[in-house]
Amino acid sequence: MTSERREMLADEGDGPAAVASSLGPEQDHALVVGVNDYPKLRSLRGAIADAQAFAGWLLDPGGGGLSARNVRTILSTPDPLSPLGDEIDDALEAVIEQARREGGRRFYFYFSGHGCTGDRPHDLALCLADWSELRRRSSLSSDAWLDVIIRSGAFDEVAFFLDCCRVWAVRAVGRPPKIDFDRPVERTHAPRVFLAYATEFQRPANEVARTAGEVRGVFTEALVEGLRGAALGQGRMVSAASLKRYLEASTEMRARERGLFQRAEVLDGLASEARFGSSTHPAILRISFCGWNKEQMVLYGPGCDEIRRGDASSGPWELELSPGIYKIAEVASSKHQYIDYRADRPITWFAFYGPQFVFTLPACPRPSPELDFSQRPAIPAGAVISAVAACYAHTWDLDIDGADASSRLRIVVIPSSDAIMSPSPQQDVGEEWSVRGGGKTIPLDGHAEWRNADRYDSIFSARMKPGSYTLRCTGAEQREVAIHLYAGWSTLIVLHDQLDAPHFETMRVFLWPLAGIASSMSRIVRDVLTGFHLLSSRDEHSDLERSPRCVEIMNGESFDEPMSGLLAAHLVAHSERPDPDRIEAIAGHLESLIGPCPDVQALRLRAALLRGGELPGGPYSDPPMLRAGLLAFVEASHRVPEIIAPESALEHACVERLVDSPLSSWPVPQEEPSEEGWLTTTLRELAAERANGRAALDARAVTQELGVPTLAVKRWLEGT
């Protein structure tokens, strides 16, 4: 068998070598796929138009600047039905062969159509035209296609744009390309990847009517406008970083304007100097006058030269200027404001206020996609520090448990700028939030919260018994989050809210002694925020230098701030050489500070799993606060199924866990479920597949494949 294979392949020395690429777009290549026609599914109306719009930018000399011979576009047809797969395989093969001959700089892959996901969050099944519930293999695996393109060695950079859903519909199975390589082709530098999903894991993507007869995908609409200049970054060009920021912010805003919920997820692995397109775009400073009538205004340049003069009613002024420090002033009163203009976006909004003379927000009725959006997940450290200080300046507490209340819960909701700018004032938090546990449900309503008038923060504070609780949101996105209160400690939760749609991925937890806030509060806040960032990152140790405290704890230093220790322990567990002894030592010190709790139990289980020894304790019933701890419980159940109590809150959290936050969270359980859960559906499908092959389901193998507790699967098997 081996000899036959070698007769088919060229000798190892004869394999094609990667051609060195130039720096221009003439060596960029693209494969664009748009599928409207699905006879066995709901046909789409905007996928082809989206694909054509993206291809139009690629071919535009002022856009992507690609040669027409380097762009291959495949659009669906109903008769004959296509694409069925071969057309896309053929196109990919042609692209790689051409790039290997002539050199390749960047490869663009764009897909618009139906998509669904399975167990791996970042692997999408891109549905071909003949996809159906029976033909579940009639789809492309986004991970497998990306892997083959990287291993081809034909490109320095790969950019994937996937405008499709990421929901679990049925157990779709995406297939890899038909081409493959016996070994990866080496390049001077490893290929870098930019991967943009239209929506988050387990979320749908949407297409909407733009004008009469025209339907477009929300994501691609934002993508093309961003590439054409709306996502302007430094140097007045569209960089990978600025496109990521713009897509994540603009996609969500466009969806909300249409009453929908959709957030793009973008993974940017390109170099900092990477650009999309070669054209620079004009940058404009727009100055609006608020609270003025016809007072005379004058704008001075960096050299104190007069740029423009006129009365306030002539505004807003729009000027194309060079970067610099400008001064806007009212002539009669000499009231003035300096503008640090960087010319790093298409339009920089500036509001010059009247009597108040306070610059707070851009002078626009609602946020513009042209503004500079900050990356998520992140709440600026300064905003968190201010919120924590405001929280501790507020000393009134609800007395929930009287003399038994040896711990405190505090929750701070920080509104985003567009929530403050919303025409309707922010509603009471309690209309959609509550704390549950200990046989109580406590709404965070106007009687239980305090509003910081300076920042519009909503603050909830209560003295309660130690123990496990959940924070429940029943608003636009229904979710529960695990929280824990510790004797002698305040558990402080900071949450970012945008127009009553909380950003769960930015939720952060801090622990402070009841005796008072630490003098080093600012440092602790920054250390914990960085620890959460590292734990959420795909490369956990890429920014460790930003958190010297985490490094100190990981290297054996003692600590007195529990959350820093907890985060450091999980970073040790996910390092290249995890040290179970160090994890056990941190867990022991944590227990001395906050007592035995689910997060400490999870660390002890992680240490035991790494050692391969006997697992401690059990069964356990309460979920830990960190999702990394949930995963430790799941993996432990694969060795000892009884370690998770059946039908407990912990089992439910492990099965239904959501993956967009470093905290343990899950959808709010329905009191009367209208349909069976995803696990039941999946097990039913797997059982049907095995029955066709006359094989029974292996509970442990299935639980490891699905990443769920073993007893949850065994119970279903015993009941069927």
Secondary structure, 3 states (H helix, E strand, C coil): CHHHHHHHCCCHHHCCCCCCCCCCHHHCEEEEEECCCCCCCCCCCCHHHHHHHHHHHHHCCCCCCCCHHHEEEEECEECCEECCCHHHHHHHHHHHHHHHHHCCCEEEEEEECCEEECCCCCCEEEECCCCCCCCCCCEEEHHHHHHHHHHCCCCCEEEEEEECCCCCCCCCCCECCCCCCCCCCCCCCCCEEEEEECCCCCCCCCEEEEECCEEEEHHHHHHHHHHHHHCCCHHHCCEHHHHHHHHHHHHHHHHHHCCCCCCCEEEECCCCCCECCCCCCCCEEEEEEECCCCCEEEEECCCCCEEEEEEHHHCCEEECCCCEEEEEEECCCCCEEEEEECCCCCEEEEEEECCCCCCCCCCCCCCCCCCCCCCCCCCCHHHHHHHHHHHHHCCCCEECCHHHCCEEEEEEEEECHHHHHCCCCCCCHHHCEEEEECCEEEECCCCCEEEECCCCEEEEEEEECCEEEEEEEECCCEEEEEEEECCCEEEEEEEEEECCEEEEEEEEEEEEECCCCCCCHHHHHHHHHHHHHHHHCCCCCCCHHHCHHHHHHHCCCCCCCHHHHHHHHHHHHCCCCCCHHHHHHHHHHHHHHHCCCHHHHHHHHHHHHHHCCCCCCCCECCCCCEHHHHHHHHHHHHHCHHHECCCCHHHHHHHHCCCCCCECEECCCCCCCCCCCHHHHHHHHHHHHHHHCCCCCCHHHHHHHHCCCHHHHHHHHHHC
